[in-house]
Amino acid sequence: MRILYFTDGAGIDLLGIRESLLRIPEVLTSLRRGQEQARYVDLMQVMALPDEDFRLVPSVLRNYLINLVQRGLHQRWINRDHRADLILRRINHRNFAEIKAEVLNFIHGKLEGRPVATKDLHLLHFLSSIEITIIGPGYDEIEMWLRREISTRSDVKVLIKDVIASDPQLDWFWPHVTESVLPTEGIAN
């Protein structure tokens, strides 16, 4: 069973992540398509703003950028021939408890053999494992909860992974972000 979870995208606040995202073709395509709706602002320039300037970007524009980035990452995931049984988006839930309840009800229903209607895809996978893929950028409290609560299950194997980290062609992404965030000056031998 595959669950796809879209975070609140808070990682977009870091320039290192934004710069690295601009190197992913599907994200670039999504941003270019989104540019048609954002006529009075250059999305590429906004993505390249220093962190202190990016924090001043209106929340509507920031959320739009997060949405476009997540669309691009999702498209890349689909292009690798992946499908999901359940798709959750943080933005569609008022609070943490709603998402927890939806995930647990879905998993319990599948494990009990009940027909579980999902809003997205109706795929039947073997229930010997649950694969949860996180689409950021960045993590939120749901990812932490998933790791802590669901991964302790003994009846099924649970694998939680980041969409970028699990893509073998993006193995440069997180090391590049780390290099751009960590200061290299002043390190003594």
Solvent accessible surface area in square Angstrom, and as a share of the most:
residue,aa,sasa,rsa
1,M,9,0.04
2,R,58,0.21
3,I,3,0.02
4,L,0,0.00
5,Y,1,0.00
6,F,12,0.05
7,T,5,0.03
8,D,67,0.35
9,G,0,0.00
10,A,54,0.42
11,G,10,0.09
12,I,0,0.00
13,D,43,0.22
14,L,75,0.37
15,L,47,0.24
16,G,6,0.06
17,I,9,0.04
18,R,0,0.00
19,E,70,0.31
20,S,0,0.00
21,L,0,0.00
22,L,37,0.18
23,R,125,0.46
24,I,0,0.00
25,P,81,0.51
26,E,35,0.16
27,V,0,0.00
28,L,40,0.20
29,T,53,0.31
30,S,11,0.07
31,L,0,0.00
32,R,145,0.53
33,R,167,0.61
34,G,4,0.04
35,Q,57,0.25
36,E,120,0.54
37,Q,142,0.63
38,A,13,0.10
39,R,196,0.71
40,Y,215,0.82
41,V,49,0.28
42,D,63,0.33
43,L,1,0.00
44,M,56,0.25
45,Q,123,0.55
46,V,11,0.06
47,M,0,0.00
48,A,58,0.45
49,L,52,0.26
50,P,57,0.36
51,D,33,0.17
52,E,108,0.48
53,D,62,0.32
54,F,0,0.00
55,R,140,0.51
56,L,147,0.73
57,V,15,0.09
58,P,88,0.55
59,S,75,0.48
60,V,121,0.70
61,L,29,0.14
62,R,49,0.18
63,N,77,0.40
64,Y,55,0.21
65,L,0,0.00
66,I,16,0.08
67,N,64,0.33
68,L,3,0.01
69,V,0,0.00
70,Q,17,0.08
71,R,139,0.51
72,G,1,0.01
73,L,1,0.00
74,H,37,0.17
75,Q,83,0.37
76,R,24,0.09
77,W,4,0.01
78,I,50,0.25
79,N,90,0.46
80,R,77,0.28
81,D,114,0.59
82,H,26,0.11
83,R,94,0.34
84,A,0,0.00
85,D,2,0.01
86,L,7,0.04
87,I,21,0.11
88,L,3,0.02
89,R,83,0.30
90,R,40,0.15
91,I,140,0.71
92,N,99,0.51
93,H,27,0.12
94,R,218,0.80
95,N,71,0.37
96,F,57,0.24
97,A,64,0.49
98,E,66,0.30
99,I,0,0.00
100,K,60,0.25
101,A,49,0.38
102,E,44,0.20
103,V,2,0.01
104,L,57,0.28
105,N,99,0.51
106,F,8,0.04
107,I,0,0.00
108,H,70,0.31
109,G,1,0.01
110,K,28,0.12
111,L,56,0.28
112,E,120,0.54
113,G,63,0.61
114,R,127,0.46
115,P,137,0.86
116,V,40,0.23
117,A,93,0.72
118,T,16,0.09
119,K,173,0.73
120,D,45,0.23
121,L,64,0.32
122,H,131,0.59
123,L,56,0.28
124,L,166,0.83
125,H,73,0.33
126,F,182,0.76
127,L,51,0.25
128,S,82,0.53
129,S,43,0.28
130,I,0,0.00
131,E,30,0.14
132,I,0,0.00
133,T,2,0.01
134,I,0,0.00
135,I,0,0.00
136,G,2,0.02
137,P,1,0.01
138,G,15,0.14
139,Y,98,0.37
140,D,15,0.08
141,E,74,0.33
142,I,1,0.00
143,E,8,0.03
144,M,122,0.54
145,W,5,0.02
146,L,3,0.01
147,R,105,0.38
148,R,144,0.52
149,E,81,0.36
150,I,2,0.01
151,S,54,0.35
152,T,106,0.61
153,R,56,0.20
154,S,117,0.76
155,D,92,0.48
156,V,12,0.07
157,K,140,0.59
158,V,27,0.16
159,L,87,0.43
160,I,18,0.09
161,K,42,0.18
162,D,12,0.06
163,V,6,0.03
164,I,2,0.01
165,A,66,0.52
166,S,32,0.21
167,D,2,0.01
168,P,102,0.64
169,Q,136,0.60
170,L,7,0.03
171,D,107,0.56
172,W,65,0.23
173,F,0,0.00
174,W,70,0.24
175,P,71,0.45
176,H,56,0.25
177,V,10,0.06
178,T,68,0.39
179,E,122,0.55
180,S,58,0.38
181,V,74,0.43
182,L,106,0.53
183,P,105,0.66
184,T,101,0.59
185,E,156,0.70
186,G,82,0.79
187,I,127,0.64
188,A,94,0.73
189,N,200,1.02
